[in-house]
Amino acid sequence: MDAVLAWYHEAARNLPWRQADRTPWGVLVSEIMLQQTPVVRVLPRWQDWMRRWPEPADLAAAPVAEVLRAWDRLGYPRRALRLHACAQAIVERFEGQVPSAPEELRSLPGIGEYTAAAVGAFAFGERTVVADTNIRRLLARAVSGRQQPAPSFTAAERALVASCVPHDRARSVRWNQATMELGALVCTSRTPHCDACPLAAHGCAYLAAGLPDQPEAKRRVQPFEGTDRQMRGMIMARLRADGAADRALLDALDTADPARVERCLTTLVADGLAVERDGLISLP
């Protein structure tokens, strides 16, 4: 544990949502943005977002179309809608302040077990069990000797992660930060850098076993090119740029498969990311 904390003291990235002047709202925004998105893409968008909407009330009052434009190409734009709804709930139910109680955090739109724990730890300094993908992978390797964690977060794995968290509050926060950073920078999914890992000299079970392959852990990665997700992004980019577009203009995005455009338009409307009025598709 001491080796991991010492490594973090030297290697931690200088990120604004970790600074002493961070706000609970800034931490919450960062956690939503970082879901399935790397730090290098999130950082400029987070900075712009916090300049525009430094408090939940600022975002709550913003038009949905403006929120989606500000989200830009960060991906998975339903997160922007959830964050907007979350800001409105904070204003309506918690007087504009991000709540610190776990059950109150979990009651907010789009806030699940992990996000509530991360906000509790990183915004309020609480002892929580934070288990993101990086932490789960790190402990699966170091403790269990497995290449990857199980596809779903099991009760046994939850107990393992909890058992590793220090009892001291301040130390527990640093531990959560340190293990997350170590998993992100060193114990990476495809190519772990064991020569740079502070756990290499302290009994990493995966390293001791010779870094064995775990065939069942190899997940099929869907190509992005040609997928509906890519088309949804193309449609959203056009709507952000032009404000509105008719179906003929959008159909031109894939003349070989117009049914794909129609299918993606239907899901965007159903998700609340686009609306159709008088023959035009636009942001809400």
C-alpha contacts under 8 A as a table, 3 or more apart, distances in Angstrom:
res1	aa1	res2	aa2	distance
1	M	4	V	5.25
1	M	5	L	6.34
1	M	175	W	7.84
2	D	5	L	5.14
2	D	6	A	6.02
3	A	6	A	5.10
3	A	7	W	6.11
3	A	198	P	5.74
3	A	199	L	7.16
4	V	7	W	5.08
4	V	8	Y	6.23
4	V	175	W	7.77
4	V	178	A	6.51
4	V	179	T	7.22
4	V	182	L	7.94
4	V	198	P	5.89
4	V	199	L	7.07
5	L	8	Y	5.05
5	L	9	H	6.25
5	L	174	R	6.96
5	L	175	W	6.49
5	L	178	A	6.05
6	A	9	H	5.11
6	A	10	E	6.66
7	W	10	E	5.35
7	W	11	A	5.93
7	W	12	A	7.97
7	W	178	A	7.84
7	W	198	P	6.60
8	Y	11	A	5.02
8	Y	12	A	5.06
8	Y	178	A	5.21
8	Y	181	E	7.41
8	Y	182	L	7.59
9	H	12	A	6.15
12	A	178	A	7.64
12	A	181	E	6.88
14	N	18	R	7.42
14	N	19	Q	7.86
15	L	18	R	5.55
15	L	19	Q	6.91
16	P	19	Q	5.31
16	P	22	R	6.87
17	W	22	R	5.40
17	W	23	T	7.68
17	W	26	G	6.22
17	W	27	V	5.48
17	W	30	S	6.89
18	R	22	R	6.41
18	R	27	V	7.95
18	R	122	F	7.44
19	Q	22	R	5.39
22	R	26	G	6.34
22	R	27	V	7.01
22	R	123	A	7.57
23	T	26	G	5.07
23	T	27	V	6.31
23	T	123	A	6.68
24	P	27	V	5.10
24	P	28	L	6.15
24	P	98	V	6.19
24	P	119	V	7.11
24	P	123	A	4.78
24	P	124	F	7.22
25	W	28	L	5.07
25	W	29	V	6.14
25	W	54	P	7.75
25	W	55	E	6.56
25	W	56	P	6.78
25	W	97	Q	7.89
25	W	98	V	6.21
26	G	29	V	5.16
26	G	30	S	6.18
26	G	50	M	7.02
26	G	54	P	7.58
27	V	30	S	5.10
27	V	31	E	6.23
27	V	119	V	6.36
27	V	122	F	6.98
27	V	123	A	6.03
28	L	31	E	5.17
28	L	32	I	6.39
28	L	115	T	7.74
28	L	119	V	5.97
28	L	123	A	7.97
29	V	32	I	5.31
29	V	33	M	6.18
29	V	46	W	7.36
29	V	83	L	7.42
30	S	33	M	5.10
30	S	34	L	5.93
30	S	42	V	7.72
30	S	46	W	6.60
31	E	34	L	5.15
31	E	35	Q	6.55
31	E	115	T	6.49
31	E	118	A	7.52
31	E	119	V	7.66
32	I	35	Q	5.61
32	I	79	R	6.84
32	I	83	L	7.37
32	I	115	T	7.57
33	M	37	T	6.85
33	M	42	V	6.27
33	M	46	W	7.59
33	M	74	L	7.90
33	M	79	R	7.47
34	L	37	T	4.94
34	L	38	P	6.30
34	L	39	V	6.64
34	L	42	V	6.46
37	T	41	R	6.92
37	T	42	V	6.85
37	T	74	L	7.57
37	T	75	G	7.82
38	P	41	R	5.73
38	P	42	V	6.42
39	V	42	V	4.93
39	V	43	L	5.87
40	V	43	L	5.78
40	V	44	P	7.83
41	R	44	P	6.76
41	R	45	R	7.21
41	R	74	L	7.00
42	V	45	R	5.34
42	V	46	W	5.86
42	V	74	L	7.16
43	L	46	W	5.16
43	L	47	Q	6.21
44	P	47	Q	5.14
44	P	48	D	6.24
45	R	48	D	5.16
45	R	49	W	6.00
45	R	70	A	7.82
45	R	71	W	7.14
45	R	74	L	7.68
46	W	49	W	4.96
46	W	50	M	6.10
47	Q	50	M	5.30
47	Q	51	R	6.30
48	D	51	R	5.19
48	D	52	R	6.34
49	W	52	R	5.21
49	W	53	W	5.89
49	W	54	P	7.55
49	W	70	A	7.13
50	M	53	W	5.05
50	M	54	P	4.59
50	M	55	E	7.86
51	R	54	P	5.88
52	R	58	D	7.75
53	W	56	P	7.02
53	W	57	A	7.87
53	W	58	D	4.86
53	W	59	L	5.23
54	P	58	D	6.72
54	P	59	L	7.99
55	E	58	D	5.40
55	E	59	L	6.96
55	E	96	G	7.69
56	P	59	L	5.37
56	P	60	A	6.04
56	P	87	A	4.72
56	P	88	Q	7.24
56	P	90	I	6.83
56	P	91	V	6.77
56	P	96	G	6.02
56	P	97	Q	7.34
56	P	98	V	7.96
57	A	60	A	4.93
57	A	61	A	6.24
57	A	87	A	6.56
57	A	88	Q	7.12
57	A	91	V	5.95
57	A	96	G	5.97
58	D	61	A	5.51
58	D	62	A	6.64
59	L	62	A	5.14
59	L	67	V	7.86
59	L	84	H	6.30
59	L	87	A	6.28
59	L	88	Q	7.81
60	A	84	H	5.94
60	A	85	A	7.30
60	A	87	A	5.11
60	A	88	Q	4.69
60	A	91	V	7.40
61	A	88	Q	7.90
62	A	66	E	6.72
62	A	67	V	6.80
63	P	66	E	5.36
63	P	67	V	6.49
64	V	67	V	5.02
64	V	68	L	6.28
64	V	81	L	7.46
64	V	84	H	7.62
64	V	283	L	7.81
64	V	284	P	6.10
65	A	68	L	5.19
65	A	69	R	6.24
65	A	283	L	5.24
65	A	284	P	5.42
66	E	69	R	5.08
66	E	70	A	6.17
67	V	70	A	5.13
67	V	71	W	6.25
67	V	80	A	6.78
67	V	81	L	7.84
67	V	84	H	7.55
68	L	71	W	5.02
68	L	72	D	6.61
68	L	77	P	7.05
68	L	80	A	6.42
68	L	81	L	7.68
68	L	240	R	7.56
68	L	273	L	7.97
68	L	283	L	7.74
69	R	72	D	5.19
69	R	240	R	5.43
71	W	74	L	5.97
71	W	75	G	8.00
71	W	77	P	7.00
71	W	80	A	6.51
72	D	75	G	7.82
72	D	237	A	7.57
72	D	240	R	7.70
73	R	233	G	7.60
73	R	237	A	7.46
74	L	77	P	7.33
75	G	233	G	7.47
76	Y	79	R	6.07
77	P	80	A	5.26
77	P	81	L	7.00
77	P	273	L	7.68
78	R	81	L	5.07
78	R	82	R	6.27
78	R	271	D	7.33
78	R	273	L	7.23
79	R	82	R	5.00
79	R	83	L	6.05
79	R	110	G	7.76
80	A	83	L	5.07
80	A	84	H	6.15
81	L	84	H	5.06
81	L	85	A	6.17
81	L	273	L	7.90
82	R	85	A	5.01
82	R	86	C	5.91
82	R	109	P	5.95
82	R	110	G	5.52
83	L	86	C	4.83
83	L	87	A	6.17
83	L	109	P	7.54
83	L	110	G	7.29
84	H	87	A	5.17
84	H	88	Q	6.40
85	A	88	Q	5.08
85	A	89	A	6.22
85	A	109	P	6.29
86	C	89	A	5.09
86	C	90	I	6.21
86	C	108	L	5.66
86	C	109	P	5.13
86	C	110	G	7.19
87	A	90	I	5.09
87	A	91	V	6.30
87	A	96	G	7.84
88	Q	91	V	5.15
88	Q	92	E	6.08
89	A	92	E	5.02
89	A	93	R	5.71
89	A	94	F	7.47
89	A	108	L	6.62
89	A	109	P	7.67
90	I	93	R	5.43
90	I	94	F	4.95
90	I	95	E	6.57
90	I	96	G	5.16
90	I	97	Q	6.22
90	I	98	V	6.20
90	I	99	P	7.78
90	I	108	L	7.62
91	V	94	F	5.75
91	V	95	E	5.06
91	V	96	G	3.94
91	V	97	Q	7.10
92	E	95	E	6.36
92	E	96	G	7.22
93	R	96	G	7.77
94	F	97	Q	5.67
94	F	98	V	6.99
94	F	99	P	6.72
98	V	105	L	7.79
99	P	104	E	6.20
99	P	105	L	6.03
100	S	104	E	7.21
100	S	105	L	6.71
100	S	119	V	7.97
100	S	120	G	6.18
100	S	124	F	6.64
101	A	104	E	5.28
101	A	105	L	6.23
101	A	120	G	7.68
102	P	105	L	5.09
102	P	106	R	6.13
102	P	116	A	6.13
102	P	117	A	7.23
102	P	120	G	7.01
103	E	106	R	5.07
103	E	107	S	6.28
104	E	107	S	5.07
104	E	108	L	6.95
105	L	108	L	5.60
105	L	111	I	6.67
105	L	116	A	5.56
106	R	109	P	7.94
106	R	111	I	5.35
106	R	112	G	5.75
106	R	113	E	6.90
106	R	116	A	5.94
107	S	111	I	7.14
108	L	111	I	5.61
111	I	114	Y	7.93
111	I	115	T	5.70
111	I	116	A	6.15
112	G	115	T	5.52
112	G	116	A	6.06
113	E	116	A	5.42
113	E	117	A	6.24
114	Y	117	A	5.19
114	Y	118	A	6.12
114	Y	130	V	6.05
114	Y	131	A	6.26
114	Y	132	D	6.71
115	T	118	A	5.02
115	T	119	V	6.08
116	A	119	V	5.29
116	A	120	G	6.02
117	A	120	G	5.03
117	A	121	A	6.18
117	A	128	T	5.47
117	A	129	V	6.18
117	A	130	V	5.49
118	A	121	A	5.18
118	A	122	F	5.85
118	A	123	A	7.83
118	A	128	T	7.50
118	A	130	V	5.73
119	V	122	F	5.28
119	V	123	A	5.15
119	V	124	F	6.98
120	G	123	A	5.76
120	G	124	F	5.20
120	G	125	G	6.43
120	G	126	E	5.41
120	G	127	R	7.65
120	G	128	T	6.75
121	A	124	F	5.64
121	A	125	G	4.61
121	A	126	E	4.60
121	A	127	R	6.06
121	A	128	T	5.92
121	A	130	V	7.93
121	A	173	V	5.59
121	A	176	N	7.96
122	F	125	G	5.71
122	F	126	E	7.70
122	F	173	V	6.66
125	G	169	R	6.78
125	G	170	A	6.57
125	G	173	V	6.25
126	E	169	R	5.97
126	E	170	A	7.78
126	E	173	V	7.09
127	R	167	H	7.33
127	R	168	D	7.50
127	R	169	R	4.93
127	R	170	A	7.68
127	R	172	S	5.71
127	R	173	V	6.50
128	T	165	V	7.97
128	T	172	S	7.58
128	T	173	V	7.85
129	V	161	V	6.82
129	V	162	A	5.56
129	V	165	V	6.88
129	V	176	N	7.82
130	V	135	I	7.83
130	V	161	V	7.91
130	V	176	N	6.24
131	A	134	N	7.78
131	A	135	I	5.59
131	A	136	R	5.88
131	A	158	R	7.93
131	A	161	V	6.99
132	D	135	I	5.43
132	D	136	R	6.15
132	D	180	M	7.29
133	T	136	R	5.19
133	T	137	R	6.10
134	N	137	R	5.23
134	N	138	L	6.12
134	N	179	T	7.57
134	N	180	M	5.42
134	N	181	E	7.67
134	N	182	L	7.74
134	N	183	G	4.45
134	N	184	A	5.72
134	N	187	C	7.93
134	N	188	T	7.64
135	I	138	L	5.09
135	I	139	L	6.18
135	I	176	N	7.97
135	I	179	T	5.65
135	I	180	M	5.05
135	I	183	G	5.93
136	R	139	L	5.42
136	R	140	A	5.97
136	R	149	P	6.11
136	R	161	V	7.57
137	R	140	A	5.07
137	R	141	R	6.26
137	R	147	Q	7.53
137	R	148	Q	5.49
137	R	149	P	5.47
137	R	183	G	6.91
137	R	187	C	7.75
137	R	189	S	7.51
138	L	141	R	5.37
138	L	142	A	6.01
138	L	179	T	7.26
138	L	182	L	7.64
138	L	183	G	5.48
138	L	187	C	6.17
139	L	142	A	4.99
139	L	143	V	5.37
139	L	144	S	6.98
139	L	161	V	7.32
140	A	143	V	5.75
140	A	144	S	4.97
140	A	145	G	6.19
140	A	146	R	5.34
140	A	147	Q	7.00
140	A	148	Q	6.26
140	A	149	P	5.37
141	R	144	S	5.55
141	R	145	G	4.45
141	R	146	R	4.79
141	R	147	Q	5.72
141	R	148	Q	6.96
141	R	204	C	7.00
141	R	205	A	6.29
141	R	206	Y	4.89
141	R	207	L	7.89
142	A	145	G	5.94
142	A	199	L	7.43
142	A	203	G	7.43
142	A	204	C	4.24
142	A	205	A	5.00
142	A	206	Y	5.79
142	A	207	L	7.71
143	V	204	C	6.57
143	V	205	A	5.67
143	V	206	Y	7.71
144	S	205	A	6.26
144	S	206	Y	7.27
145	G	204	C	7.43
145	G	205	A	4.43
145	G	206	Y	3.88
145	G	207	L	7.58
145	G	209	A	6.95
146	R	149	P	6.81
146	R	206	Y	6.12
146	R	212	P	7.87
146	R	214	Q	7.09
147	Q	206	Y	7.01
147	Q	211	L	7.27
147	Q	212	P	7.00
147	Q	213	D	6.50
147	Q	214	Q	5.81
147	Q	217	A	7.22
148	Q	189	S	7.73
148	Q	214	Q	7.46
148	Q	217	A	5.83
149	P	217	A	7.66
150	A	153	F	6.76
150	A	154	T	7.70
150	A	217	A	7.52
151	P	217	A	7.90
153	F	157	E	6.35
153	F	158	R	6.84
154	T	157	E	5.17
154	T	158	R	6.17
155	A	158	R	4.99
155	A	159	A	6.20
156	A	159	A	5.13
156	A	160	L	6.30
157	E	160	L	4.93
157	E	161	V	6.21
158	R	161	V	5.24
158	R	162	A	6.10
159	A	162	A	5.06
159	A	163	S	6.07
160	L	163	S	5.17
160	L	164	C	6.61
161	V	164	C	5.40
161	V	165	V	6.83
162	A	165	V	5.45
163	S	166	P	7.97
165	V	172	S	5.63
165	V	175	W	6.80
165	V	176	N	7.44
166	P	169	R	7.42
166	P	171	R	6.23
166	P	172	S	4.83
166	P	175	W	7.33
167	H	171	R	7.62
167	H	172	S	6.49
168	D	171	R	5.31
168	D	172	S	5.89
169	R	172	S	5.05
169	R	173	V	6.41
170	A	173	V	5.33
170	A	174	R	6.52
171	R	174	R	5.14
171	R	175	W	6.08
172	S	175	W	4.93
172	S	176	N	6.20
173	V	176	N	5.20
173	V	177	Q	6.26
174	R	177	Q	5.03
174	R	178	A	5.84
175	W	178	A	4.97
175	W	179	T	5.99
176	N	179	T	5.49
176	N	180	M	6.11
177	Q	180	M	5.27
177	Q	181	E	6.13
178	A	181	E	5.11
178	A	182	L	6.01
179	T	182	L	4.97
179	T	183	G	6.10
180	M	183	G	5.27
180	M	184	A	6.22
181	E	184	A	4.99
181	E	185	L	5.99
181	E	186	V	7.96
182	L	185	L	5.37
182	L	186	V	5.30
182	L	187	C	6.11
182	L	197	C	7.77
183	G	186	V	5.71
183	G	187	C	4.51
183	G	188	T	5.68
184	A	187	C	6.59
184	A	188	T	5.79
185	L	188	T	6.26
186	V	192	P	5.82
186	V	193	H	5.16
186	V	194	C	7.21
186	V	196	A	6.84
186	V	197	C	6.34
187	C	191	T	7.46
187	C	192	P	4.41
187	C	193	H	6.08
187	C	194	C	7.15
187	C	197	C	7.40
188	T	191	T	5.70
188	T	192	P	4.81
188	T	193	H	7.36
189	S	192	P	6.62
193	H	196	A	5.68
193	H	197	C	6.58
194	C	197	C	4.98
194	C	200	A	6.24
194	C	207	L	7.63
195	D	200	A	7.19
197	C	200	A	5.54
198	P	201	A	6.63
198	P	202	H	7.47
199	L	202	H	4.92
199	L	203	G	6.64
199	L	204	C	5.81
200	A	203	G	6.42
200	A	204	C	5.73
200	A	207	L	7.04
201	A	204	C	7.52
203	G	207	L	7.93
203	G	208	A	6.99
204	C	207	L	5.42
204	C	208	A	6.12
205	A	208	A	5.03
205	A	209	A	6.14
206	Y	209	A	5.18
206	Y	210	G	6.55
206	Y	211	L	5.34
206	Y	212	P	7.29
207	L	210	G	5.17
207	L	211	L	5.22
208	A	211	L	7.43
209	A	212	P	6.55
214	Q	217	A	5.44
214	Q	218	K	7.09
215	P	218	K	5.50
216	E	219	R	7.75
223	P	226	G	7.78
223	P	227	T	7.37
224	F	227	T	5.62
224	F	229	R	7.25
224	F	230	Q	6.22
225	E	230	Q	6.49
226	G	230	Q	6.47
226	G	231	M	7.41
227	T	230	Q	5.24
227	T	231	M	6.54
228	D	231	M	4.95
228	D	232	R	6.04
228	D	260	R	7.04
228	D	264	C	6.35
229	R	232	R	5.11
229	R	233	G	6.30
230	Q	233	G	5.11
230	Q	234	M	6.29
231	M	234	M	4.92
231	M	235	I	6.19
231	M	260	R	7.83
231	M	261	V	6.94
231	M	264	C	6.81
232	R	235	I	5.19
232	R	236	M	6.16
232	R	264	C	5.69
232	R	265	L	7.35
232	R	268	L	7.19
233	G	236	M	5.08
233	G	237	A	6.05
234	M	237	A	5.09
234	M	238	R	6.31
234	M	253	L	7.73
235	I	238	R	5.17
235	I	239	L	6.28
235	I	250	L	6.90
235	I	253	L	8.00
235	I	265	L	7.78
236	M	239	L	5.05
236	M	240	R	6.06
237	A	240	R	5.14
237	A	241	A	6.17
238	R	241	A	5.16
238	R	242	D	5.93
238	R	243	G	7.71
238	R	244	A	7.93
238	R	245	A	7.67
239	L	242	D	5.25
239	L	243	G	4.92
239	L	244	A	5.39
239	L	245	A	6.69
239	L	281	I	7.71
239	L	282	S	5.90
239	L	283	L	6.32
240	R	243	G	5.56
240	R	283	L	7.30
242	D	245	A	6.96
243	G	282	S	5.86
243	G	283	L	6.71
244	A	280	L	6.21
244	A	281	I	5.42
244	A	282	S	4.22
244	A	283	L	7.09
245	A	249	L	6.27
245	A	250	L	6.79
245	A	280	L	5.51
245	A	281	I	5.31
245	A	282	S	6.54
246	D	249	L	5.54
246	D	250	L	6.57
246	D	279	G	6.24
246	D	280	L	4.62
246	D	281	I	5.99
247	R	250	L	5.05
247	R	251	D	5.84
247	R	279	G	7.41
247	R	280	L	6.98
247	R	281	I	7.28
248	A	251	D	5.04
248	A	252	A	6.40
249	L	252	A	5.38
249	L	253	L	7.39
250	L	253	L	5.50
250	L	261	V	7.16
251	D	254	D	5.99
251	D	255	T	6.35
251	D	258	P	5.73
251	D	261	V	6.07
251	D	262	E	7.74
252	A	255	T	5.29
252	A	258	P	7.96
253	L	261	V	7.44
254	D	257	D	5.56
254	D	258	P	5.85
254	D	260	R	7.56
254	D	261	V	6.78
255	T	258	P	5.66
257	D	260	R	5.54
257	D	261	V	7.28
258	P	261	V	5.23
258	P	262	E	6.42
259	A	262	E	5.01
259	A	263	R	6.00
260	R	263	R	5.06
260	R	264	C	6.19
261	V	264	C	5.20
261	V	265	L	6.06
262	E	265	L	5.06
262	E	266	T	6.17
263	R	266	T	5.23
263	R	267	T	6.52
264	C	267	T	5.17
264	C	268	L	6.15
265	L	268	L	5.10
265	L	269	V	6.22
265	L	274	A	7.92
266	T	269	V	5.31
266	T	270	A	6.17
267	T	270	A	4.90
267	T	271	D	6.01
268	L	271	D	5.10
268	L	272	G	6.35
268	L	273	L	5.21
268	L	274	A	5.62
269	V	272	G	5.18
269	V	273	L	5.79
269	V	274	A	4.73
269	V	275	V	5.52
269	V	276	E	7.65
270	A	273	L	7.61
271	D	274	A	7.74
272	G	275	V	7.19
272	G	284	P	7.12
273	L	283	L	6.37
273	L	284	P	6.42
274	A	281	I	6.65
274	A	282	S	5.57
274	A	283	L	4.61
274	A	284	P	5.33
275	V	281	I	5.68
275	V	282	S	5.52
275	V	283	L	6.13
275	V	284	P	5.57
276	E	279	G	6.44
276	E	280	L	5.50
276	E	281	I	4.50
276	E	282	S	6.45
277	R	280	L	5.35
277	R	281	I	6.58
277	R	282	S	7.93
